[in-house]
Amino acid sequence: MPNKWLNKVRWDENGLVPVIAQEAASGDILMFAWMNRDALARTVELGEAVYWSRSRKKLWHKGEESGHTQKVLEIRLDCDEDVVLLKIEQKGGIACHTGRHSCFFQRFDGEEWQAVDPVLQDPDTIYSQNKKSDIP
């Protein structure tokens, strides 16, 4: 059975596992997403992050439109075997669709959420390039 290693992962009732993308060089947590078996297998095959888009109900090769791909340097599974950690190299330094380095750019100040990290590139310019993935 190829990909037998996928059986060790504790997939949820929808066949998904939560995934954290961490920048290997800085240790910054860049984003949270989901993977199904195909996404994790494709990530290993490509060496780049491929997630499962719950809203679009399809595989999503990170950077397929923006060009901000994630080169996977290491994959880890937590002690409960139900969360995956990707240690990645973020192309272009932008992981968030808002044009920021990290999706975790809002900090609670005790009363409300404040955007504390700068926009590095206007999202309109990121997505107007209309870059396509090599995933069919």
C-alpha positions as CSV (number, residue, x, y, z in Angstrom):
1,M,0.0,0.0,0.0
2,P,1.7,3.3,-1.1
3,N,1.5,6.2,1.3
4,K,0.9,3.8,4.2
5,W,2.4,6.6,6.4
6,L,-0.8,8.6,5.9
7,N,-2.6,6.1,8.1
8,K,-0.8,7.3,11.2
9,V,-2.5,10.7,10.9
10,R,-5.7,11.0,12.9
11,W,-8.0,12.5,10.3
12,D,-11.2,14.2,11.6
13,E,-14.8,13.1,10.7
14,N,-14.4,15.0,7.4
15,G,-11.1,13.4,6.5
16,L,-9.2,16.5,7.4
17,V,-6.3,17.4,9.7
18,P,-5.3,20.9,10.9
19,V,-2.0,22.2,9.6
20,I,0.2,25.0,10.9
21,A,2.7,26.6,8.6
22,Q,5.8,27.8,10.4
23,E,8.6,29.8,8.8
24,A,11.7,27.7,9.4
25,A,14.2,30.6,9.5
26,S,12.3,32.9,11.9
27,G,10.0,30.5,13.8
28,D,7.1,32.8,12.9
29,I,3.7,31.0,12.6
30,L,2.5,32.1,9.2
31,M,-0.8,30.5,8.7
32,F,-3.3,27.7,9.6
33,A,-5.1,25.6,7.1
34,W,-6.5,22.1,6.5
35,M,-5.3,19.1,4.6
36,N,-6.9,15.9,3.4
37,R,-4.9,12.7,2.5
38,D,-4.5,13.8,-1.1
39,A,-3.2,17.3,0.0
40,L,-0.6,15.8,2.4
41,A,0.5,13.2,-0.2
42,R,0.8,15.9,-2.9
43,T,2.8,18.2,-0.5
44,V,5.3,15.4,0.0
45,E,5.4,14.7,-3.7
46,L,5.9,18.4,-4.7
47,G,8.0,19.6,-1.8
48,E,5.6,22.6,-1.6
49,A,2.5,23.1,0.5
50,V,-0.8,21.9,-0.9
51,Y,-3.9,22.4,1.3
52,W,-7.6,21.5,1.1
53,S,-9.8,24.5,0.6
54,R,-13.0,23.9,2.6
55,S,-14.8,26.8,0.9
56,R,-13.8,25.7,-2.7
57,K,-13.9,22.0,-1.9
58,K,-10.7,21.3,-3.8
59,L,-6.9,21.1,-3.4
60,W,-5.2,24.4,-3.1
61,H,-1.5,24.7,-4.0
62,K,-0.4,27.6,-1.8
63,G,0.7,30.4,-4.2
64,E,-1.1,29.1,-7.2
65,E,-2.5,32.6,-7.8
66,S,-0.2,34.8,-5.8
67,G,3.1,33.1,-6.6
68,H,3.8,33.0,-2.8
69,T,4.5,29.2,-2.7
70,Q,5.8,27.5,0.5
71,K,8.8,25.2,0.1
72,V,8.4,22.4,2.7
73,L,11.6,21.8,4.6
74,E,10.2,19.5,7.3
75,I,6.9,17.9,8.2
76,R,6.0,17.0,11.8
77,L,3.1,15.3,13.5
78,D,2.1,16.2,17.1
79,C,1.9,13.8,20.0
80,D,-1.8,13.1,19.5
81,E,-1.2,12.6,15.8
82,D,-4.0,15.0,14.9
83,V,-2.1,18.2,13.9
84,V,0.5,18.6,11.2
85,L,3.3,21.2,11.4
86,L,5.0,22.3,8.2
87,K,8.4,24.0,8.6
88,I,8.5,26.1,5.4
89,E,10.4,28.6,3.4
90,Q,7.9,31.3,2.3
91,K,8.5,32.6,-1.2
92,G,8.2,36.4,-1.4
93,G,7.9,36.6,2.4
94,I,4.1,36.9,2.1
95,A,1.9,34.1,3.4
96,C,-1.4,36.0,4.0
97,H,-3.9,36.9,1.3
98,T,-4.0,40.4,2.8
99,G,-0.4,41.0,1.7
100,R,1.1,40.5,5.1
101,H,4.0,38.2,6.2
102,S,1.7,36.2,8.5
103,C,-2.1,35.6,8.7
104,F,-1.7,36.3,12.5
105,F,-1.4,40.1,12.2
106,Q,-4.1,41.1,14.6
107,R,-3.4,41.4,18.3
108,F,-6.0,41.8,21.1
109,D,-5.2,44.9,23.1
110,G,-7.6,44.1,26.0
111,E,-10.6,45.7,24.3
112,E,-10.4,45.1,20.6
113,W,-8.3,43.6,17.8
114,Q,-5.6,45.8,16.3
115,A,-3.7,45.1,13.0
116,V,-0.1,45.3,14.1
117,D,1.8,44.0,11.1
118,P,2.2,46.0,7.9
119,V,0.9,45.1,4.5
120,L,4.0,44.3,2.5
121,Q,2.1,44.2,-0.9
122,D,-1.3,45.4,-1.9
123,P,-3.5,42.3,-2.4
124,D,-4.9,43.8,-5.6
125,T,-1.4,43.7,-7.2
126,I,-0.7,40.2,-5.8
127,Y,-3.8,38.6,-7.4
128,S,-3.9,40.7,-10.6
129,Q,-0.9,38.7,-11.7
130,N,-3.2,35.7,-12.0
131,K,-0.5,33.1,-11.5
132,K,-1.6,29.5,-12.0
133,S,-0.5,26.3,-10.3
134,D,0.8,23.2,-11.9
135,I,-1.9,21.2,-10.1
136,P,-4.6,20.1,-12.5
